[in-house]
Amino acid sequence: MKLVFCGTPEFAVSTLEAVIAAGHEIALVVTQPDRAAGRGLEVHVPPVKQAAVAHGLPVVQPEKIKNNLELRGRLEEIKPDAILVVAYGRIIPQWMLELPRFGNINLHGSLLPKYRGAAPIQWAVACGELVTGVTTMRLDAGLDTGDMLLAAVCPVGLEETAMDVYGCLAPLGAELMVETLKRLEAGTICPEVQNHSLATLAPILRREDGLVDFSRSAKEIYDRWRGFQPWPGAHTTLRGKKLIVSKMRIGGARSVAVGELLVDGEQMLVGCAGGTVAELLEVQMEGKKRMSAAEFLHGYQVKSGEWLGI
């Protein structure tokens, strides 16, 4: 097929590489502009652009696409069989949806209709799912509401973070996209309408999502910590200052109030809902270095009976 590929982060690179290896023609790669980020405002080049350049593919980085006449003219000239969309980060306008004969094929990081939205992998882990996956779908004007084409399942380990699951889903999704294109071309796919009554949302993550709420159970808190790696992570307050929880796990049953600290030797425990306890393994006071619980307890002279989140 003659294809246009729209994608931006590392997650999308596996699919781009797989589609190239399968012998398809990538007539154009569309990705987000280079961005300055960090304290030094260092320019970051999207991983998809780096991969495309390495393969000698033409790349465009439009700031906006909805009313971009230059982009529209170029795509109409290419006349792609399909437009592939993998974590591009832009809403696809109607004119793009209507352009290719096979439509705009999206690789979504969940088993639709669950976890529609910008952060499906993170929210699946944060909600304690034991299984997630990837779905190829034909984009329509809604938010991940289009007809499903194929799906593949990936188990989620009890200690895996969102980053671990990314590592499973990226190559799985790449294989699924290649199979989807093969079967679309052969006419052997029967698109399936989503059951919208079963839909759940996975909205873009905010900094506030990382704030630990000790009125949740220790498992809920731990799952959210796993899901929100590397950002927004997990944080609370101690002695009026921000405390980042870099590493944690579910602790054994103890009698301790919600939000109260319990120091047991070198263990830093905190009470959660339902009589459950979370163990903080590595923490970082804002502006200070990351420490093990033992180092932190000794360095800050933390005692049982102090409170987090107050």
N, C-alpha and C positions, 0 to 999 in steps of 0.2 A: 504494500500500500504506500501511497504518498501521504505523509503525515506532517502535522504541525504539533510540536510538543510544548506545553505550557507547564512550567514547574519552577521551583525556587530552591528549597532546602536540600540537605543531604538525603533525606528520605526519598526524594524523587529521582536521584541519580541512578539508583539500581534499575528503575523502570526504563529510563532513557538508555542505559547501557544494554539492557536486555532486548529492547526493541531494535536497536541498531544491530546487535548480534543476530537477531532473527531475520535480518535481511531487508527490513523495511527502509524506505527512503524518508529521512527527516529533512523536509524542505526548509524548515525554519524552527528555531527554538525561541520561545517567548519567556522571559524571566523578569523578575523585579529589578529595579535599578540598584547599582552599587550604593551602599549606605555607609556613612561615617558613624561609628559607634565606639563606646568605651570612653574612658577619661581622656585618652590621647586623640580621640576622634579619628582613629585609624579606619581607612576605607576597607569595608568587607565586601568581597565579590561573591555573589551567590554561588553555591556549589554546583548548581545546574549549569551556570555559565562557564565555570571552569571546565566541567566535563565536555560541554559542547565545543569549546575552543580547542580542547585536546583532540577532538575528533574532526576538527576543521569544519564545523557546522556554522551556518549563518545564525547570528543571535541579534535579537532586538530587546530593548529594556524600556518599554513605554511606561511613563509615570501613570497614565490613565489609558483605558482602552475603550470605554463605552462610546465616546464620540470621536475616536481617533481615526480620522479619514485616511491618513497615511497607512496605518496598520490595516484598516479595512481593505484598502485598494491592493495592498500586497497579498493579503490572504485570498482575496477574490482572484487575483492573478495566478496564485499557486493552485487553486482548486483542489484542496486536500480531500482525500477520501474520508479522513477522520481527524479530529483535533483531540489530542490526549491532554488531560488536565490532571496533574498530580501535585497537590500541595502548592498550587500557584500563588494563592493569597489574594486573588481578585475575583469579584463577581463577573461571570461571563455574560456579556450582553446578548440580547436576542438575536442580533444580526450574526453573531458568531455561532450561536446555537443552530441557526437555520442553514449555515453555509455548507457543511460537508454532507455527503450522501449517507454516511454511517453515523453522523451526529458528533457530539462532543462526549468522549468517553472518559469518565472520571474514575480514578482509583481512590476509594475512601477507606480510611483506617479503622473501620469497625464492621460489624455484622449488621447491616441496615435491616430494619429502620431504627435500631438502637444507636444512640450517640451520633446524632446529626449535629454538625457544627464544626467549629474551628479546631477543637482539641479532643478528638474522639479517643485517641490512645491514652492520653492522660486521665480523662474522666473514667474510662473503663477500668483502669488500674485503681484509681481513687475510690471507686464505688465497690471495690472488692471482687470484680468479675474473675472467675476462674478460667473463662474461655473468652477470647475475642477473635478478631480476624480482619479480613479485607474484603471489600465488595467492589466489583466494577459495575458502573451504572451509566445510563445515558442521561446527561444533564438536561434539566428543564429550568424554568424560570424560578422554581422554589429553592429552598435551602435543603439540599441533599434529598430531594423528594422524587427524583426521576426513577424510571423503571430500572430494576436490578437486572444485571446480565449474568455474572458468575460470582461466587463467593468461595473463600478458603478460610479454614479455621486454624487458630493458633492458641495453644494452652497458655495460661498465665500462672507462673509459679508463685507460691505464697510469699516469697521474699523478693520477687522481681520488681524492679522499678520501671517507670515508663520508658527509660532509656534502654533497658533490657528488652522490652517488648518491641520497641522501634527496631532493634536489631533482628528480631524474628520477622516482623511484618514487612520490612523493606524488600528483602529478597523474595518473600512469599508473594507480595503484591506484584513484583516484577514478572514472575512466572505467570501469575493470573492474567496480567494485561496481555502478554504474548498469546496465551491461550484464547483470551477473549477476541483478539484481532483475528486469529486463525479461524475461529468458529463464526465470527461475523462474516468473514469473507466467504466461508463455505455455506452460509445460510443455515447453520445448525443451532443457533441460539434462539430461545424463546424468551423475550423480555418478560419480567414478572413485575406486576404493579405492587408497590409497597403497601403494607397494611398500616395506614397512618395512625390508627388507634394504638399501635404498639410503639410509636416513636418516642424516643427520649432525646434530650438535648445535651450537647457538649459545648457550651459557650467558650469563647476565648478566655483564657486564664487572666486573672487580675492579681495584683500584689496581695489584696486582701484575702484571696483564697488560701494563702499560706499561713494565715493567722490561726494558731491552734486553739480549738474550742474544747476545753477539758470536760464540758458537759456531754461530749460524745464518749463512746466506749473506747478503750485502748486500741481495739482492732480497727475501729473507724478512723481514729487518728493516725494509726500506723499506715493504713491503706492510703489515706490522703497524702501522707509523707511520701510513700512510694510513687504515687501518681504524679505528684508535683515536683519530681526531679527532672532536670536541674533547677527549674524555676516554676513557681515562686518559692519552692521549698517549704520549710515550716519554721515559724518563729513565734515567740511569745515575749513576755516581759518578766524581768527579775529585778527587784529593787528599783523599779521605775525605768529600767533601761532595756532595750531590745536584746533578746537572747535568741540566737539562731540555733535551731536543732539540726545539726549536720548528719547525725546518725542516731537511730533509735530502734527499739523492738518492743514487743509486748512482754510485760513482766508477769511474774507469778501473782497469785491472789494475796493481797495484803489489806489490812484495815487502815485506810487513809482517805481523808476527805478529798473531794474534787478540787483539783488545783493545788493541793498541799504537797510540799516536798517531803520525802522520806529518805534520809541518808542512812544507808546500811553498808558500813565498811567503805568500799570504793564504788558502791552502786548509788546512782542518782535516780530515784524513783519519784513518780508523781501520780497522784490519784486521779482517776477518770470516772466516767459514769458507770453505774451498775456494779460498783465494787471492784472494777478492773484497774490495772496499774500499767503505766508505760515506763520503760526504762530508757533514760537518755544516755546514750553511749558516747557521743561526741557533741560538744556545744561550742558556741562562739559568741562572746559578748560583743555587741556592736562596736566596731573600730578596733577590736583586739584579735589575737590569733586564735585559730581553731584548736581546741584542747580535748583530750580524753576526759571522761567524767572524773576519773581519779585526780588528774591534774587540776581540773576546774574546782573540784571540791576543796582541794588543799590550797590552791592559790587564792580563792575568794572566801575561804573559811565558811562555806555554806553549811547550814545546820538544818536538821529536821524541824518542821513547823513553819518554815518560810513558804511563801506563796508565789506561784507563777500566774501570770495573766492579770495581775492587779496593779 
